[in-house]
């Protein structure tokens, strides 16, 4: 099983140890595209702070993020699972997993990134600021920049197993599964169900959606669940206590869309 995660805007500080070693990152087929983004991002942030703030879409209060980007090659690196913070990663709580579940996380979780394309949670990276929605002056829109290398790297990473796609919409622009692989892919929408005047109403709540997705991934890892396809994923989630509604796609080569219905927000 390969689980695709979005990154977080907020990130922990860079580490104090060894600096970034780009050649050590997973998915080596992305190396050239990573180098191009890294080179232009660092150059932009070093040369013109105001232009960098505009390109990165940063408020005045986040100007300090630009200085972070100028040091990407020299700042200490730490596992990506420690760099990414925020609601989904708080709920996932990688640090508290036991050794076996931690190893499963290292082999199955892939975090998408405007700067790195995609990295495993065990890959050592520095803290940075560069979302997939950024358009760099030289490279253009990052979603489009990543499309060609991802078209080869992601199917290789997925192999012949299930893909659980939990990315936010901005990160789906970099890669979308096609053909037979799409049929082995499942996306998840979290719906909050509540009674209003005796009638059940359902809605998507962003913060709660992220937290629930983090808990879903943690549940699968700790239970050593190994669904081979979307139908088995539905059964695995139901066995773990989740209310899941799903139908097989109407045509071949389309992902499954799962609704996880939750009645309490926490």
C-alpha positions in Angstrom: 0.0 0.0 0.0 1.2 3.5 -0.9 -0.3 6.4 0.9 -0.1 9.9 -0.6 -0.2 12.8 1.8 -0.2 16.5 1.5 2.6 18.5 3.2 1.8 21.1 5.8 2.3 24.8 5.5 3.7 25.0 9.0 6.9 23.1 9.5 9.3 22.4 12.4 12.7 24.0 12.3 15.5 22.5 10.4 17.7 20.0 12.3 21.2 20.7 13.7 23.0 17.8 12.0 24.1 17.0 8.5 22.8 19.2 5.7 20.6 18.1 2.9 22.0 15.3 0.6 19.8 15.5 -2.4 21.1 12.2 -3.8 19.9 10.4 -0.7 16.2 11.2 -1.2 13.8 8.5 -2.3 12.4 8.4 -5.9 15.7 9.2 -7.6 13.8 9.7 -10.9 12.8 13.1 -9.4 16.4 14.2 -8.8 16.8 16.5 -11.9 13.4 18.2 -11.3 14.2 18.7 -7.6 17.6 20.3 -8.5 15.9 22.7 -10.8 13.4 23.9 -8.2 16.0 24.0 -5.5 18.4 26.1 -7.6 15.7 28.6 -8.7 14.1 28.9 -5.3 17.4 29.6 -3.5 18.5 32.0 -6.1 15.2 33.9 -6.0 15.2 34.2 -2.2 18.9 35.3 -2.1 18.6 37.9 -4.9 15.3 39.6 -4.2 13.4 39.2 -0.9 10.5 41.3 -2.0 10.0 39.4 -5.3 10.4 36.1 -3.4 7.7 37.2 -1.0 5.4 37.9 -3.9 6.1 34.7 -5.7 5.7 32.5 -2.6 2.5 34.3 -1.6 3.8 35.2 1.8 2.3 37.9 4.1 4.6 40.5 5.7 4.5 38.5 8.9 5.9 35.5 7.1 8.9 37.3 5.6 11.2 35.2 7.7 10.3 32.2 5.6 12.4 33.6 2.8 15.6 33.6 4.9 14.8 29.9 5.6 14.9 29.2 1.9 18.2 30.9 1.4 19.8 28.3 3.7 18.3 25.2 2.2 21.7 23.8 1.1 23.4 24.3 4.4 20.7 24.0 7.1 20.6 20.8 9.1 18.2 18.2 7.7 15.8 15.9 9.7 13.3 13.2 8.7 10.4 14.7 6.7 8.0 13.0 9.2 9.5 15.4 11.8 9.5 18.5 9.5 5.9 18.4 8.6 3.5 19.5 11.4 -0.1 20.6 11.4 -3.5 18.9 12.0 -3.0 15.8 9.9 0.5 15.1 11.2 -0.5 15.8 14.8 -3.2 13.1 14.4 -0.9 10.7 12.7 1.7 11.2 15.5 4.5 9.3 13.8 6.9 9.7 16.8 4.7 7.6 19.0 4.3 4.6 16.7 6.0 1.4 17.8 9.0 0.1 15.8 7.0 -2.1 13.5 4.4 0.5 12.6 7.2 3.1 12.2 8.8 0.8 9.6 5.6 0.5 7.8 5.2 4.2 7.8 8.6 4.6 6.3 7.9 2.3 3.4 4.3 3.3 2.7 3.9 7.0 3.3 4.8 9.5 0.6 4.5 13.3 1.2 4.0 15.5 -1.9 5.9 18.8 -2.0 6.3 21.8 -4.3 10.0 21.7 -3.7 10.9 18.0 -3.5 8.1 16.6 -5.6 7.5 13.7 -3.2 9.5 12.3 -0.3 9.2 9.5 2.1 8.7 10.4 5.8 12.2 9.0 6.5 13.9 11.2 3.9 16.0 13.9 5.6 15.1 17.4 4.5 15.5 20.9 5.8 12.5 23.1 6.7 11.4 25.2 3.7 8.5 27.2 2.3 7.3 26.5 -1.3 3.8 25.2 -2.0 2.7 23.4 -5.1 0.7 26.4 -6.1 3.8 28.5 -6.6 4.8 29.8 -10.1 8.6 30.3 -10.2 9.7 32.9 -12.8 11.9 30.5 -14.7 10.1 27.1 -14.2 6.5 28.3 -14.1 3.8 26.5 -12.3 5.2 23.8 -10.1 2.3 21.4 -10.6 3.1 21.3 -14.3 6.8 21.1 -13.6 6.4 17.9 -11.7 4.0 16.2 -14.0 6.5 14.5 -16.4 8.9 13.1 -13.9 6.0 12.0 -11.6 4.5 10.1 -14.5 7.3 7.6 -14.2 8.3 7.8 -10.6 4.9 7.3 -9.0 3.8 4.2 -10.8 7.2 2.7 -9.9 6.6 3.6 -6.3 3.1 2.2 -6.3 4.1 -1.2 -7.8 1.1 -3.4 -8.1 -0.5 -2.5 -4.8 -3.2 -0.1 -3.5 -2.8 3.6 -3.6 -4.6 5.6 -0.9 -4.6 9.2 -2.1 -5.2 11.7 0.7 -3.7 14.7 -1.0 -5.4 18.1 -1.1 -6.5 19.4 -4.5 -3.4 21.6 -5.0 -1.1 18.6 -4.9 -3.1 16.4 -7.3 -2.1 18.8 -10.1 1.4 17.2 -10.0 0.2 13.6 -10.6 -3.0 11.8 -11.3 -3.1 8.0 -11.6 -4.2 6.6 -14.9 -5.4 3.4 -16.4 -5.1 0.2 -14.4 -3.3 2.1 -11.5 -6.3 4.5 -11.2 -8.5 1.4 -10.6 -6.3 0.5 -7.6 -6.5 4.0 -6.2 -8.9 5.3 -3.5 -9.5 8.8 -2.5 -11.2 9.7 0.8 -13.7 12.4 1.7 -14.5 12.9 5.4 -18.1 14.0 6.1 -19.4 15.3 9.4 -23.0 14.0 9.9 -25.3 15.8 12.3 -29.0 16.0 13.0 -30.7 19.3 12.2 -34.4 19.5 13.1 -34.5 15.7 12.9 -32.9 15.5 9.5 -29.3 14.3 8.9 -27.1 16.9 7.3 -23.6 16.2 6.1 -20.7 18.6 5.5 -17.0 18.7 4.9 -15.0 20.5 7.7 -11.4 21.2 6.6 -9.7 21.0 10.0 -11.7 17.9 11.0 -11.1 16.4 7.6 -7.3 16.6 8.0 -7.4 15.2 11.6 -9.6 12.2 10.6 -7.3 11.4 7.6 -4.3 11.4 10.0 -6.2 9.0 12.4 -7.1 6.8 9.5 -3.5 6.4 8.4 -2.4 5.8 12.0 -5.1 3.1 12.4 -4.0 1.3 9.3 -0.4 1.4 10.3 -0.9 0.2 13.9 -3.3 -2.6 12.8 -0.8 -3.8 10.2 -3.6 -3.6 7.7 -2.5 -4.6 4.2 -5.4 -4.1 1.8 -4.4 -4.9 -1.8 -7.2 -2.9 -3.5 -9.9 -0.4 -2.7 -12.5 -3.0 -1.9 -10.2 -4.5 0.7 -9.5 -1.0 2.1 -13.2 -0.4 2.6 -13.4 -3.7 4.6 -10.2 -2.9 6.6 -11.5 0.5 7.6 -14.9 -0.9 8.6 -13.1 -3.5 10.7 -11.2 -0.6 12.4 -14.5 1.0 13.3 -15.0 3.6 10.6 -18.3 4.2 8.8 -17.4 4.0 5.1 -19.6 4.4 2.1 -18.2 3.5 -1.2 -19.2 2.3 -4.6 -16.9 0.9 -7.3 -16.3 3.4 -10.1 -18.7 3.3 -13.0 -16.0 2.9 -15.6 -12.6 1.2 -15.7 -9.6 3.3 -15.0 -11.3 5.5 -12.5 -10.3 5.8 -8.8 -12.7 4.7 -6.0 -14.1 7.5 -4.0 -14.7 6.7 -0.3 -16.8 8.7 2.1 -15.9 8.3 5.8 -18.8 9.5 7.8 -18.1 10.7 11.4 -20.6 12.1 13.8 -18.3 13.5 16.5 -15.7 16.2 15.8 -12.5 15.8 17.8 
